[in-house]
């Protein structure tokens, strides 16, 4: 089976959010994304280097079987992981797992966004080299 060319990573995630304003504040002020489009008060589309991150306000809790495990943000190198870790700490973000380097050379940490979603900030050598190749 041949896999089609062109995949460089997950570029779109959509979340159901009850406190939309808190989530937008976190992802713009702390993570550095910006609003690409806000068609109405209950839907916001954020972007950062080609990613599309949609936040949709709901007034209910999503079914636990539809639970998202985590959202991963790919980083350029191990030093970037440590920089993001310090950045998150300086903003009082709850860290759930400190930076750790794995046998394969990847390095990352986990934290929670303002509304409780688990985020991973990770340098993974194959992903980083693919992204560098795509932008070269």
N, CA, C and O of each residue as an XYZ file, in Angstrom:
544
protein
N       0.844     -1.183      0.000
C       0.000      0.000      0.000
C       0.883      1.238      0.000
O       1.780      1.356      0.835
N       0.646      2.144     -0.908
C       1.396      3.392     -0.995
C       0.651      4.483     -0.255
O      -0.550      4.679     -0.440
N       1.392      5.192      0.592
C       0.821      6.324      1.331
C       1.019      7.578      0.491
O       2.128      7.815      0.013
N      -0.016      8.388      0.295
C       0.144      9.614     -0.487
C       1.157     10.566      0.146
O       1.258     10.637      1.371
N       1.903     11.293     -0.673
C       2.860     12.292     -0.196
C       2.132     13.524      0.307
O       0.953     13.722      0.011
N       2.831     14.348      1.064
C       2.309     15.652      1.451
C       1.934     15.808      2.909
O       1.716     16.934      3.354
N       1.849     14.735      3.671
C       1.475     14.853      5.082
C       2.657     15.369      5.886
O       3.728     14.762      5.866
N       2.480     16.479      6.594
C       3.557     16.981      7.449
C       3.144     17.065      8.910
O       3.945     17.479      9.748
N       1.927     16.688      9.233
C       1.501     16.687     10.625
C       0.046     17.072     10.758
O      -0.620     17.400      9.776
N      -0.431     17.028     11.965
C      -1.816     17.414     12.237
C      -1.892     18.931     12.147
O      -1.207     19.634     12.890
N      -2.705     19.427     11.260
C      -2.790     20.863     11.014
C      -4.138     21.455     11.371
O      -4.334     22.664     11.242
N      -5.095     20.605     11.830
C      -6.405     21.135     12.189
C      -6.980     20.317     13.343
O      -7.044     19.089     13.285
N      -7.391     21.018     14.381
C      -8.063     20.413     15.524
C      -9.240     21.324     15.855
O      -9.122     22.547     15.783
N     -10.364     20.732     16.214
C     -11.533     21.499     16.637
C     -11.978     20.986     17.997
O     -12.061     19.779     18.224
N     -12.264     21.917     18.895
C     -12.673     21.566     20.250
C     -14.015     22.191     20.587
O     -14.318     23.307     20.164
N     -14.820     21.454     21.359
C     -16.005     22.023     21.970
C     -15.574     22.666     23.279
O     -14.877     22.039     24.077
N     -15.980     23.909     23.506
C     -15.534     24.711     24.647
C     -16.756     25.319     25.329
O     -17.657     25.818     24.655
N     -16.794     25.280     26.656
C     -17.856     26.003     27.358
C     -17.435     27.453     27.612
O     -18.226     28.369     27.388
N     -16.199     27.670     28.077
C     -15.704     29.025     28.350
C     -14.814     29.465     27.191
O     -13.586     29.419     27.274
N     -15.458     29.888     26.119
C     -14.754     30.251     24.889
C     -13.770     31.397     25.108
O     -12.656     31.368     24.585
N     -14.178     32.405     25.878
C     -13.308     33.563     26.088
C     -12.007     33.166     26.796
O     -10.934     33.645     26.430
N     -12.095     32.299     27.800
C     -10.889     31.837     28.504
C      -9.973     31.063     27.567
O      -8.753     31.219     27.616
N     -10.561     30.230     26.717
C      -9.754     29.443     25.778
C      -9.083     30.346     24.746
O      -7.903     30.164     24.447
N      -9.805     31.302     24.206
C      -9.213     32.219     23.227
C      -8.085     33.011     23.878
O      -7.025     33.179     23.274
N      -8.292     33.498     25.091
C      -7.251     34.236     25.805
C      -5.998     33.373     25.973
O      -4.889     33.835     25.703
N      -6.167     32.126     26.416
C      -5.025     31.238     26.630
C      -4.261     30.998     25.334
O      -3.040     31.151     25.301
N      -4.954     30.630     24.281
C      -4.278     30.271     23.032
C      -3.700     31.480     22.296
O      -2.748     31.320     21.531
N      -4.239     32.677     22.500
C      -3.646     33.859     21.873
C      -2.550     34.461     22.748
O      -1.441     34.704     22.273
N      -2.852     34.700     24.011
C      -1.894     35.374     24.893
C      -0.736     34.479     25.313
O       0.406     34.938     25.330
N      -0.990     33.221     25.651
C       0.054     32.340     26.177
C       0.728     31.535     25.072
O       1.956     31.444     25.042
N      -0.049     30.949     24.163
C       0.521     30.104     23.122
C       0.965     30.916     21.900
O       1.815     30.457     21.137
N       0.406     32.111     21.703
C       0.852     32.982     20.622
C       0.115     32.809     19.306
O       0.574     33.302     18.275
N      -1.009     32.124     19.319
C      -1.809     31.996     18.101
C      -2.573     33.305     17.892
O      -2.642     34.140     18.794
N      -3.137     33.474     16.713
C      -3.966     34.657     16.490
C      -5.273     34.250     15.815
O      -5.378     33.203     15.176
N      -6.253     35.116     15.983
C      -7.581     34.840     15.411
C      -7.506     35.037     13.909
O      -7.143     36.106     13.419
N      -7.859     33.979     13.189
C      -7.920     34.042     11.727
C      -9.311     34.469     11.273
O      -9.467     35.228     10.316
N     -10.313     33.966     11.981
C     -11.695     34.241     11.591
C     -12.597     33.986     12.775
O     -12.436     32.989     13.478
N     -13.548     34.881     13.004
C     -14.564     34.678     14.026
C     -15.908     35.002     13.400
O     -16.355     36.149     13.432
N     -16.563     33.974     12.823
C     -17.807     34.233     12.102
C     -18.967     34.670     12.979
O     -19.915     35.290     12.499
N     -18.892     34.342     14.289
C     -19.949     34.715     15.217
C     -19.391     34.585     16.636
O     -18.272     34.099     16.802
N     -20.137     35.004     17.664
C     -19.621     34.986     19.038
C     -19.331     33.593     19.603
O     -18.673     33.476     20.637
N     -19.808     32.539     18.943
C     -19.644     31.190     19.477
C     -18.620     30.337     18.735
O     -18.454     29.162     19.060
N     -17.934     30.901     17.749
C     -16.970     30.143     16.951
C     -15.752     30.997     16.637
O     -15.875     32.112     16.131
N     -14.570     30.458     16.943
C     -13.327     31.178     16.684
C     -12.357     30.215     16.009
O     -12.212     29.064     16.421
N     -11.697     30.707     14.964
C     -10.686     29.921     14.265
C      -9.342     30.610     14.471
O      -9.131     31.745     14.042
N      -8.435     29.892     15.141
C      -7.106     30.423     15.427
C      -6.106     29.811     14.455
O      -6.353     28.750     13.882
N      -4.972     30.488     14.274
C      -3.939     29.963     13.389
C      -2.564     30.317     13.927
O      -2.396     31.246     14.717
N      -1.591     29.546     13.473
C      -0.188     29.768     13.815
C       0.637     28.916     12.862
O       0.681     27.693     12.997
N       1.289     29.557     11.900
C       2.159     28.850     10.955
C       1.417     27.768     10.182
O       1.929     26.657     10.041
N       0.237     28.062      9.686
C      -0.476     27.118      8.850
C      -1.445     26.210      9.564
O      -2.182     25.475      8.906
N      -1.475     26.228     10.890
C      -2.426     25.409     11.631
C      -3.777     26.107     11.663
O      -3.849     27.336     11.627
N      -4.849     25.324     11.732
C      -6.184     25.861     11.945
C      -6.732     25.175     13.193
O      -6.900     23.956     13.228
N      -7.004     25.976     14.205
C      -7.439     25.479     15.502
C      -8.793     26.102     15.791
O      -8.879     27.287     16.114
N      -9.851     25.309     15.675
C     -11.212     25.819     15.816
C     -11.735     25.588     17.231
O     -11.584     24.503     17.792
N     -12.347     26.617     17.795
C     -12.968     26.540     19.116
C     -14.458     26.870     18.945
O     -14.818     27.936     18.446
N     -15.307     25.937     19.366
C     -16.746     26.088     19.199
C     -17.433     26.042     20.557
O     -17.324     25.054     21.283
N     -18.147     27.125     20.899
C     -18.833     27.184     22.193
C     -20.021     26.224     22.208
O     -20.820     26.167     21.273
N     -20.103     25.471     23.309
C     -21.261     24.617     23.549
C     -21.730     24.858     24.973
O     -20.965     25.341     25.808
N     -22.966     24.528     25.251
C     -23.480     24.705     26.609
C     -23.733     23.359     27.284
O     -24.573     23.251     28.177
N     -23.007     22.349     26.855
C     -23.126     21.025     27.446
C     -21.740     20.396     27.542
O     -20.793     20.863     26.911
N     -21.632     19.341     28.329
C     -20.387     18.593     28.405
C     -20.417     17.516     27.333
O     -21.411     16.809     27.167
N     -19.304     17.406     26.605
C     -19.230     16.400     25.550
C     -19.303     15.001     26.146
O     -18.909     14.786     27.292
N     -19.799     14.070     25.382
C     -19.864     12.667     25.784
C     -18.466     12.188     26.154
O     -17.533     12.399     25.379
N     -18.287     11.554     27.307
C     -16.960     11.086     27.717
C     -16.312     10.136     26.715
O     -15.086     10.041     26.660
N     -17.121      9.432     25.922
C     -16.554      8.543     24.914
C     -15.986      9.307     23.723
O     -15.270      8.734     22.902
N     -16.300     10.585     23.627
C     -15.763     11.440     22.570
C     -14.571     12.252     23.060
O     -14.171     13.218     22.411
N     -14.004     11.873     24.191
C     -12.943     12.625     24.847
C     -11.665     12.669     24.009
O     -11.212     11.648     23.491
N     -11.115     13.823     23.889
C      -9.831     14.021     23.241
C      -8.735     13.707     24.245
O      -8.808     14.171     25.383
N      -7.718     12.935     23.867
C      -6.611     12.643     24.772
C      -5.742     13.880     24.948
O      -5.666     14.419     26.052
N      -5.084     14.344     23.886
C      -4.284     15.559     23.974
C      -4.067     16.147     22.591
O      -4.309     15.503     21.570
N      -3.608     17.380     22.590
C      -3.252     18.079     21.357
C      -1.748     18.273     21.390
O      -1.209     18.768     22.380
N      -1.071     17.894     20.335
C       0.389     18.020     20.286
C       0.816     19.200     19.437
O       0.319     19.401     18.329
N       1.746     19.978     19.973
C       2.346     21.087     19.241
C       3.787     20.703     18.931
O       4.604     20.574     19.843
N       4.104     20.519     17.655
C       5.454     20.124     17.243
C       6.390     21.319     17.357
O       6.050     22.428     16.948
N       7.592     21.079     17.926
C       8.588     22.128     18.117
C       9.854     21.806     17.325
O      10.083     20.657     16.948
N      10.669     22.820     17.078
C      11.821     22.681     16.191
C      12.996     21.918     16.771
O      13.720     21.253     16.030
N      13.207     22.001     18.099
C      14.365     21.338     18.702
C      14.173     21.216     20.211
O      13.192     21.713     20.765
N      15.127     20.545     20.872
C      15.007     20.327     22.313
C      15.039     21.626     23.101
O      14.346     21.757     24.110
N      15.834     22.586     22.651
C      15.896     23.874     23.351
C      14.532     24.577     23.323
O      14.162     25.254     24.282
N      13.796     24.416     22.234
C      12.468     25.026     22.135
C      11.526     24.443     23.184
O      10.677     25.152     23.725
N      11.679     23.149     23.470
C      10.844     22.519     24.500
C      11.066     23.212     25.837
O      10.114     23.568     26.532
N      12.337     23.400     26.186
C      12.648     24.040     27.464
C      12.178     25.487     27.496
O      11.724     25.974     28.531
N      12.286     26.168     26.370
C      11.797     27.541     26.299
C      10.292     27.620     26.491
O       9.805     28.483     27.222
N       9.545     26.727     25.839
C       8.090     26.702     26.010
C       7.710     26.300     27.419
O       6.735     26.811     27.970
N       8.476     25.380     28.014
C       8.201     24.966     29.393
C       8.326     26.173     30.330
O       7.443     26.412     31.154
N       9.406     26.921     30.207
C       9.598     28.123     31.034
C       8.493     29.140     30.785
O       7.980     29.758     31.718
N       8.137     29.302     29.533
C       7.068     30.238     29.155
C       5.754     29.859     29.842
O       5.073     30.712     30.413
N       5.411     28.582     29.779
C       4.162     28.130     30.397
C       4.207     28.316     31.911
O       3.222     28.749     32.509
N       5.336     27.995     32.534
C       5.470     28.197     33.974
C       5.301     29.669     34.326
O       4.642     29.999     35.312
N       5.883     30.549     33.535
C       5.807     31.986     33.830
C       4.380     32.514     33.715
O       4.062     33.562     34.276
N       3.525     31.801     32.998
C       2.115     32.186     32.873
C       1.218     31.420     33.836
O      -0.007     31.498     33.744
N       1.825     30.682     34.758
C       1.037     29.971     35.757
C       0.256     28.788     35.209
O      -0.718     28.349     35.819
N       0.677     28.270     34.059
C      -0.011     27.133     33.442
C       0.275     25.873     34.258
O       1.404     25.655     34.698
N      -0.737     25.057     34.456
C      -0.565     23.819     35.226
C       0.189     22.787     34.387
O      -0.297     22.341     33.348
N       1.376     22.418     34.851
C       2.216     21.414     34.194
C       1.819     20.049     34.742
O       1.741     19.867     35.957
N       1.570     19.093     33.859
C       1.219     17.749     34.317
C       2.386     16.780     34.192
O       2.410     15.753     34.870
N       3.355     17.092     33.334
C       4.565     16.277     33.219
C       5.689     17.182     32.727
O       5.588     17.791     31.662
N       6.766     17.263     33.518
C       7.914     18.113     33.185
C       8.621     17.594     31.933
O       8.419     16.448     31.533
N       9.453     18.444     31.314
C      10.180     17.998     30.123
C      10.985     16.727     30.381
O      11.602     16.538     31.429
N      10.940     15.879     29.372
C      11.613     14.586     29.469
C      12.147     14.237     28.083
O      11.458     14.410     27.078
N      13.384     13.745     28.042
C      13.973     13.294     26.784
C      13.822     11.778     26.701
O      14.124     11.055     27.651
N      13.358     11.322     25.570
C      13.096      9.902     25.368
C      14.231      9.246     24.579
O      15.079      9.931     24.007
N      14.234      7.921     24.556
C      15.293      7.161     23.882
C      15.433      7.520     22.416
O      16.534      7.454     21.868
N      14.354      7.894     21.776
C      14.422      8.199     20.345
C      14.895      9.624     20.057
O      14.936     10.038     18.898
N      15.258     10.387     21.111
C      15.725     11.761     20.933
C      14.631     12.795     21.013
O      14.915     13.993     20.998
N      13.388     12.367     21.097
C      12.308     13.344     21.246
C      12.325     13.889     22.672
O      12.813     13.238     23.595
N      11.788     15.081     22.830
C      11.721     15.713     24.147
C      10.426     16.495     24.210
O      10.067     17.184     23.255
N       9.720     16.394     25.327
C       8.473     17.115     25.440
C       7.971     17.204     26.859
O       8.537     16.607     27.775
N       6.904     17.956     27.032
C       6.230     18.084     28.324
C       4.735     18.225     28.073
O       4.293     18.498     26.957
N       3.965     18.031     29.149
C       2.515     18.134     29.084
C       2.036     19.209     30.056
O       2.616     19.415     31.122
N       0.955     19.891     29.654
C       0.328     20.888     30.509
C      -1.156     20.950     30.164
O      -1.611     20.330     29.203
N      -1.900     21.710     30.965
C      -3.330     21.879     30.708
C      -3.612     23.289     30.213
O      -3.027     24.255     30.704
N      -4.504     23.404     29.247
C      -4.915     24.742     28.830
C      -5.887     25.303     29.860
O      -6.149     24.667     30.881
N      -6.416     26.477     29.599
C      -7.245     27.176     30.580
C      -8.575     26.487     30.862
O      -9.225     26.792     31.862
N      -8.986     25.568     30.004
C     -10.262     24.889     30.220
C     -10.090     23.385     30.409
O     -11.069     22.640     30.361
N      -8.833     22.923     30.626
C      -8.582     21.547     31.016
C      -8.154     20.566     29.946
O      -8.029     19.377     30.237
N      -7.924     21.011     28.720
C      -7.426     20.101     27.690
C      -5.937     19.840     27.911
O      -5.177     20.754     28.232
N      -5.536     18.596     27.737
C      -4.138     18.223     27.876
C      -3.395     18.579     26.590
O      -3.797     18.191     25.493
N      -2.298     19.328     26.753
C      -1.460     19.740     25.624
C      -0.086     19.103     25.758
O       0.427     18.945     26.866
N       0.501     18.743     24.640
C       1.877     18.261     24.618
C       2.683     19.191     23.726
O       2.292     19.460     22.590
N       3.790     19.674     24.228
C       4.731     20.466     23.446
C       5.937     19.568     23.241
O       6.613     19.208     24.205
N       6.218     19.197     21.981
C       7.190     18.145     21.729
C       8.095     18.439     20.540
O       7.668     18.932     19.496
N       9.360     18.114     20.750
C      10.323     18.039     19.647
C      10.448     16.558     19.317
O      10.825     15.752     20.168
N      10.133     16.213     18.095
C      10.251     14.835     17.633
C      11.099     14.898     16.361
O      10.648     15.444     15.354
N      12.320     14.349     16.386
C      13.239     14.522     15.255
C      12.640     14.256     13.872
O      12.847     15.074     12.975
N      11.912     13.160     13.649
C      11.364     12.957     12.297
C      10.370     14.033     11.876
O      10.354     14.446     10.716
N       9.542     14.489     12.814
C       8.586     15.550     12.473
C       9.335     16.842     12.167
O       9.032     17.518     11.183
N      10.308     17.186     13.002
C      11.065     18.429     12.802
C      11.790     18.422     11.463
O      11.806     19.438     10.767
N      12.389     17.295     11.090
C      13.116     17.272      9.818
C      12.146     17.346      8.635
O      12.467     17.949      7.611
N      10.984     16.747      8.767
C       9.966     16.840      7.714
C       9.507     18.276      7.549
O       9.376     18.760      6.425
N       9.257     18.975      8.676
C       8.837     20.371      8.596
C       9.928     21.247      8.007
O       9.638     22.141      7.212
N      11.185     21.004      8.384
C      12.300     21.779      7.809
C      12.387     21.542      6.307
O      12.587     22.488      5.546
N      12.240     20.289      5.868
C      12.289     19.964      4.438
C      11.160     20.630      3.679
O      11.345     21.082      2.549
N       9.990     20.693      4.299
C       8.825     21.280      3.631
C       8.966     22.782      3.456
O       8.384     23.356      2.536
N       9.739     23.429      4.335
C       9.880     24.889      4.250
C      11.169     25.307      3.539
O      11.391     26.496      3.309
N      12.010     24.346      3.192
C      13.293     24.665      2.531
C      13.096     24.933      1.053
O      14.060     25.215      0.342
